[in-house]
Amino acid sequence: MGAQRQLALLPPHGAELVTWPVPFADGVDILLKYRGRRVVMLASGDPFWFGAGTSMMGHLAPGEWRALPGVSTFSLAANVMGWALETTRCFGLHAAPLTRLRPALAAGVRLIVLLRDGAAVATLAQYLTAQGWGASRISVLESLGGPQARRSDLRAADGVTDNHAHPVCAAIEVAGTGVALPLASGRPDAFFDSDGTMTKRPVRALTLSALAPRPFEHLWDIGGGSGSIAIEWLLGDPSLSATTIERNPTRAARIASNAAALGVDRLQVIEGEAPTALEELQTPDCVFIGGGLSDDLLTWLEATLPAGTRLVANAVTLESEALLTQTQARRGGDLLRIELARAAPLGSGRGWKANYPIVQWSVTL
């Protein structure tokens, strides 16, 4: 089984040929029907670096398969460009949105991006230009490693005039006046579309510090608002996952939109109310309560979640503050009162304008 272009390269043989369909996922069941027979799956490059091998491993048992990797497209592209691969960001966007590039877009960054088809080159140039990175230099690399290999250089803002053939990738040197996403937690509020219901930047930074994400952990963000906590959690590392629960359908849609725009479309958004909406979800390593705090919710979390789960809750009203104070006295953990003030005009001078204080409780169950 393989793509038509791969099957056409085979020497004379007596094997049965099966063309892998588009989209890729449709071919998995076809391949599995040949279980028990000697089957060769043709795939270009390194099958376990944004490749077909990763997609198949969930369906095959140890001992059922053997991989014979080739040189990856990333290695071929880096050699054409003369770039150090260890300092180049690599993305496989065959079936993923270009918005996944968003966290990596900053002046001077080098990217190698695997694309769905030749038409995606124009879409890529348009996306970079819309983000303010129209000065970026794009080298379009076609059919790398073969006799039809071709390189075309262009600037994103100038648009794409040539036709480009699949298989294709793009090597990008990012340049322009776009706004880069900071690497630290507590990104500016302006990055998030919001109706005003969100954990603001300084408190968000303190909250992410208390949540303390670690590789491969899963977060429940209860009362998502604009999704800023879950989104920043996911921006911390590609291995992290998160589910946000929001009862307001308009806000739930906004959370999904914010996540997609900031390159973390893997965020799972559940429209519903806790704790009912939590019952069938993947067990979390960490829980944040930003909205809907109640004694019933805390009791359910304590009774349901395994020992070792980290819990962080923020309270702004006197009633929710009292609840956290009482719960901390019973369960332990750390209680933190966050009081912030900003300089603001006051008559002919300036004065401090205080925000509502936040009480934060963090505990390991």
C-alpha positions as CSV (number, residue, x, y, z in Angstrom):
1,M,0.0,0.0,0.0
2,G,1.2,3.5,-0.8
3,A,0.5,6.7,-2.5
4,Q,0.2,6.5,-6.3
5,R,3.4,8.4,-6.8
6,Q,5.2,5.8,-4.6
7,L,3.7,2.8,-6.2
8,A,4.8,4.2,-9.6
9,L,8.5,4.0,-8.5
10,L,8.5,0.3,-7.8
11,P,10.4,-2.0,-10.1
12,P,8.6,-5.0,-11.8
13,H,7.1,-7.3,-9.3
14,G,4.2,-9.6,-8.7
15,A,2.7,-8.0,-5.6
16,E,-0.9,-6.7,-5.3
17,L,-0.9,-2.9,-5.3
18,V,-3.3,-0.9,-3.2
19,T,-3.4,2.9,-3.5
20,W,-3.6,4.7,-0.1
21,P,-6.7,6.9,-0.2
22,V,-7.0,10.6,0.8
23,P,-7.5,11.6,3.6
24,F,-4.8,9.4,5.1
25,A,-7.0,8.1,8.0
26,D,-9.3,6.3,5.5
27,G,-6.5,3.9,4.6
28,V,-5.9,2.6,8.1
29,D,-8.8,0.2,8.1
30,I,-8.0,-0.9,4.6
31,L,-4.4,-1.8,5.7
32,L,-5.6,-3.6,8.8
33,K,-7.8,-5.9,6.7
34,Y,-4.6,-7.5,5.4
35,R,-3.6,-8.6,8.9
36,G,-1.9,-11.9,8.8
37,R,-0.4,-11.4,5.3
38,R,3.0,-10.0,4.3
39,V,2.2,-6.3,3.7
40,V,4.5,-3.4,2.8
41,M,3.3,0.1,3.7
42,L,5.2,2.7,1.6
43,A,5.8,6.1,3.3
44,S,8.3,8.8,2.6
45,G,11.0,9.8,5.1
46,D,11.2,9.0,8.8
47,P,7.9,7.3,9.8
48,F,8.2,8.4,13.4
49,W,8.8,12.1,12.9
50,F,5.5,13.6,11.9
51,G,5.2,10.5,9.8
52,A,2.8,7.6,9.0
53,G,4.4,5.3,11.6
54,T,3.0,7.2,14.6
55,S,-0.5,7.0,13.1
56,M,-0.3,3.2,12.8
57,M,1.2,2.2,16.2
58,G,-2.1,2.5,18.0
59,H,-3.5,-0.2,15.8
60,L,-0.6,-2.7,15.7
61,A,0.8,-4.9,18.5
62,P,4.5,-5.4,19.2
63,G,6.0,-7.9,16.8
64,E,3.5,-7.1,14.1
65,W,5.6,-4.5,12.4
66,R,9.1,-3.6,11.3
67,A,10.1,0.0,10.2
68,L,12.8,0.8,7.7
69,P,13.2,4.5,8.0
70,G,14.6,6.8,5.3
71,V,16.0,10.3,5.6
72,S,13.4,12.6,6.8
73,T,12.1,15.6,4.8
74,F,13.3,17.8,7.7
75,S,16.9,16.5,7.2
76,L,16.8,16.9,3.5
77,A,15.4,20.5,3.8
78,A,18.0,21.5,6.4
79,N,20.8,20.2,4.1
80,V,19.4,22.3,1.2
81,M,19.2,25.4,3.4
82,G,22.4,24.8,5.3
83,W,20.5,25.2,8.6
84,A,21.3,23.6,12.0
85,L,18.4,21.3,12.5
86,E,18.7,21.4,16.3
87,T,17.9,25.1,16.3
88,T,15.2,25.0,13.6
89,R,11.5,24.5,14.6
90,C,9.9,21.6,12.6
91,F,6.1,21.2,12.0
92,G,4.1,18.5,10.2
93,L,1.0,20.3,8.9
94,H,-0.2,17.8,6.4
95,A,-3.6,17.7,8.1
96,A,-3.2,20.4,10.7
97,P,-4.1,24.1,10.6
98,L,-1.4,26.7,9.9
99,T,-2.3,28.4,13.2
100,R,-0.1,25.8,15.0
101,L,2.8,28.0,13.8
102,R,1.6,30.9,15.9
103,P,3.6,30.3,19.1
104,A,6.8,29.9,17.1
105,L,6.4,33.1,15.0
106,A,9.1,35.6,16.1
107,A,11.8,37.5,14.2
108,G,14.8,35.4,13.4
109,V,13.1,32.0,14.0
110,R,13.7,29.4,11.3
111,L,10.9,26.9,10.5
112,I,10.6,23.9,8.3
113,V,7.0,23.1,7.6
114,L,5.6,20.0,5.9
115,L,2.5,21.0,3.8
116,R,-0.6,19.2,2.6
117,D,-0.1,20.1,-1.1
118,G,1.2,22.7,-3.5
119,A,-1.8,25.0,-3.0
120,A,-1.0,25.2,0.7
121,V,2.1,27.3,-0.1
122,A,-0.1,30.3,-1.0
123,T,-2.2,29.8,2.1
124,L,1.0,29.8,4.2
125,A,2.2,33.1,2.6
126,Q,-1.2,34.7,3.3
127,Y,-1.2,33.5,6.9
128,L,2.3,34.9,7.6
129,T,1.4,38.2,6.0
130,A,-1.9,38.5,8.0
131,Q,0.1,37.9,11.2
132,G,2.5,40.8,10.4
133,W,5.3,38.5,9.1
134,G,5.0,39.4,5.4
135,A,8.8,40.1,5.2
136,S,9.5,36.4,5.9
137,R,11.6,34.6,3.3
138,I,10.1,31.3,2.2
139,S,12.0,28.6,0.3
140,V,9.5,26.2,-1.3
141,L,11.1,22.8,-1.6
142,E,9.5,20.2,-3.8
143,S,10.2,16.5,-4.3
144,L,13.3,16.6,-2.0
145,G,15.6,13.7,-2.5
146,G,14.4,12.8,-6.0
147,P,15.3,13.7,-9.6
148,Q,12.5,16.3,-9.7
149,A,13.7,18.3,-6.6
150,R,13.2,22.0,-7.0
151,R,13.7,25.1,-4.8
152,S,11.8,28.4,-5.2
153,D,12.5,31.4,-3.1
154,L,9.9,34.1,-2.4
155,R,8.8,36.7,0.2
156,A,5.5,36.0,2.0
157,A,4.0,39.5,1.2
158,D,4.8,39.2,-2.5
159,G,2.4,36.3,-2.8
160,V,2.8,33.0,-4.7
161,T,2.8,33.0,-8.5
162,D,4.3,29.6,-9.3
163,N,2.5,26.3,-9.2
164,H,4.0,23.9,-6.7
165,A,3.7,20.2,-6.7
166,H,3.2,17.7,-3.9
167,P,5.3,16.5,-2.0
168,V,6.3,20.0,-0.8
169,C,7.6,21.7,2.3
170,A,8.6,25.2,3.2
171,A,11.7,26.6,4.9
172,I,10.9,29.9,6.5
173,E,13.1,32.6,8.0
174,V,10.6,34.7,10.0
175,A,10.9,38.5,9.6
176,G,8.5,41.4,9.9
177,T,6.6,43.5,12.4
178,G,4.3,40.9,13.8
179,V,3.8,40.5,17.6
180,A,5.6,37.4,19.0
181,L,4.0,35.4,21.8
182,P,6.1,35.8,25.0
183,L,7.6,32.5,26.3
184,A,6.7,33.2,29.9
185,S,3.3,32.6,31.6
186,G,1.1,35.6,31.9
187,R,0.8,36.7,28.3
188,P,-0.8,40.1,27.7
189,D,-4.6,40.0,28.0
190,A,-4.9,41.4,24.4
191,F,-4.0,38.0,23.0
192,F,-7.3,36.7,24.2
193,D,-10.7,37.6,22.9
194,S,-12.9,38.1,25.9
195,D,-16.1,39.5,27.2
196,G,-14.2,40.6,30.3
197,T,-14.6,37.2,32.1
198,M,-11.0,36.0,32.3
199,T,-8.1,35.6,34.7
200,K,-6.1,38.7,34.1
201,R,-2.4,38.6,33.3
202,P,-0.6,39.0,36.7
203,V,-3.0,36.7,38.4
204,R,-2.8,34.2,35.5
205,A,1.0,34.1,35.9
206,L,0.7,33.4,39.6
207,T,-2.0,30.8,38.9
208,L,0.1,29.0,36.2
209,S,3.0,29.0,38.7
210,A,0.7,27.3,41.3
211,L,-0.5,24.8,38.8
212,A,3.1,24.0,37.9
213,P,2.6,22.0,34.7
214,R,4.9,19.0,34.1
215,P,5.4,17.0,31.0
216,F,2.4,14.9,29.8
217,E,0.0,16.1,32.4
218,H,-3.7,16.8,31.8
219,L,-5.6,19.8,33.2
220,W,-9.2,20.4,34.0
221,D,-10.0,24.2,33.7
222,I,-13.4,24.6,35.3
223,G,-15.2,27.8,34.4
224,G,-13.1,28.6,31.4
225,G,-14.2,32.1,30.7
226,S,-11.9,33.1,27.8
227,G,-9.8,29.9,28.1
228,S,-6.7,31.8,29.0
229,I,-5.5,29.4,31.8
230,A,-5.9,26.3,29.7
231,I,-4.4,27.9,26.7
232,E,-1.3,29.1,28.6
233,W,-1.0,25.6,30.1
234,L,-0.9,24.1,26.6
235,L,1.6,26.7,25.4
236,G,4.0,25.4,28.0
237,D,4.8,22.2,26.3
238,P,3.5,20.1,23.3
239,S,3.1,17.0,25.6
240,L,0.5,18.8,27.8
241,S,-3.2,18.4,27.3
242,A,-6.2,20.1,28.8
243,T,-10.0,20.2,29.0
244,T,-11.9,23.3,29.7
245,I,-15.5,23.3,31.0
246,E,-17.7,26.3,30.4
247,R,-21.5,26.5,30.8
248,N,-22.0,29.6,28.7
249,P,-22.2,28.5,25.0
250,T,-21.0,31.8,23.7
251,R,-17.9,31.7,25.9
252,A,-17.3,28.1,25.1
253,A,-17.2,29.0,21.4
254,R,-14.9,31.9,22.2
255,I,-12.5,29.6,24.1
256,A,-12.3,27.3,21.1
257,S,-11.6,30.2,18.8
258,N,-8.9,31.6,21.1
259,A,-7.2,28.2,21.3
260,A,-7.2,27.8,17.6
261,A,-5.8,31.3,17.0
262,L,-3.0,30.8,19.4
263,G,-1.9,27.4,18.0
264,V,-3.3,25.0,20.6
265,D,-6.4,23.7,18.8
266,R,-5.8,20.5,20.8
267,L,-7.7,22.1,23.7
268,Q,-10.9,20.1,24.4
269,V,-13.8,22.4,25.1
270,I,-16.8,21.0,27.0
271,E,-20.0,23.0,27.2
272,G,-21.6,22.1,30.5
273,E,-21.7,22.6,34.2
274,A,-19.4,21.0,36.8
275,P,-19.5,18.5,38.4
276,T,-22.0,16.8,36.0
277,A,-19.9,17.6,32.9
278,L,-16.8,16.1,34.5
279,E,-18.0,12.6,35.1
280,E,-16.9,11.0,31.8
281,L,-13.7,13.0,31.2
282,Q,-10.1,11.9,31.3
283,T,-8.8,11.9,34.8
284,P,-6.7,15.0,35.4
285,D,-3.3,15.5,37.0
286,C,-4.2,19.1,37.9
287,V,-7.5,21.0,38.3
288,F,-8.1,24.8,38.2
289,I,-11.4,26.3,39.4
290,G,-11.8,29.8,38.0
291,G,-15.6,29.9,37.9
292,G,-18.5,28.0,39.5
293,L,-16.7,27.4,42.8
294,S,-19.0,25.8,45.3
295,D,-18.9,23.4,48.3
296,D,-20.6,20.7,46.3
297,L,-18.0,21.0,43.5
298,L,-15.1,20.8,46.0
299,T,-16.7,17.8,47.8
300,W,-17.1,16.0,44.5
301,L,-13.5,16.6,43.4
302,E,-12.2,15.4,46.8
303,A,-14.4,12.3,46.6
304,T,-13.7,11.5,43.0
305,L,-10.1,12.4,42.1
306,P,-7.1,10.2,43.0
307,A,-4.6,11.2,45.7
308,G,-1.8,13.3,44.2
309,T,-4.1,15.4,42.0
310,R,-3.1,19.1,42.3
311,L,-6.0,21.6,42.8
312,V,-5.9,25.4,42.5
313,A,-8.9,27.6,43.1
314,N,-9.3,31.4,42.8
315,A,-12.0,33.3,44.7
316,V,-13.0,37.0,44.3
317,T,-16.2,37.3,46.2
318,L,-16.5,37.3,50.0
319,E,-18.6,34.1,49.9
320,S,-16.2,32.1,47.8
321,E,-13.3,33.5,49.9
322,A,-15.0,32.2,53.0
323,L,-15.5,28.8,51.4
324,L,-11.8,28.5,50.5
325,T,-10.7,29.6,54.0
326,Q,-12.9,27.0,55.6
327,T,-11.8,24.3,53.1
328,Q,-8.1,25.1,53.7
329,A,-8.6,24.8,57.4
330,R,-10.0,21.3,56.9
331,R,-7.9,20.0,54.0
332,G,-4.6,22.0,54.4
333,G,-2.7,23.4,51.5
334,D,-1.6,27.0,50.8
335,L,-3.8,30.0,51.0
336,L,-2.6,33.2,49.2
337,R,-4.2,36.6,49.1
338,I,-3.3,38.5,45.9
339,E,-3.7,42.3,46.0
340,L,-2.7,44.3,43.0
341,A,-2.9,48.0,42.1
342,R,-2.1,50.0,39.0
343,A,-1.0,53.5,38.6
344,A,-3.9,55.6,37.2
345,P,-4.7,59.3,36.7
346,L,-5.8,61.1,40.0
347,G,-6.6,64.7,39.5
348,S,-3.5,66.4,38.1
349,G,-1.3,63.5,39.3
350,R,-1.4,59.8,39.6
351,G,-2.5,57.4,42.3
352,W,-2.8,53.7,42.9
353,K,-6.1,52.1,41.7
354,A,-6.6,48.8,43.4
355,N,-8.1,45.7,41.8
356,Y,-10.4,43.4,43.7
357,P,-8.2,41.1,45.8
358,I,-8.0,37.4,44.8
359,V,-7.7,34.6,47.3
360,Q,-6.0,31.5,45.9
361,W,-6.0,28.0,47.5
362,S,-3.7,25.4,46.2
363,V,-3.5,21.8,47.6
364,T,-2.4,18.3,46.6
365,L,-5.2,15.9,47.3
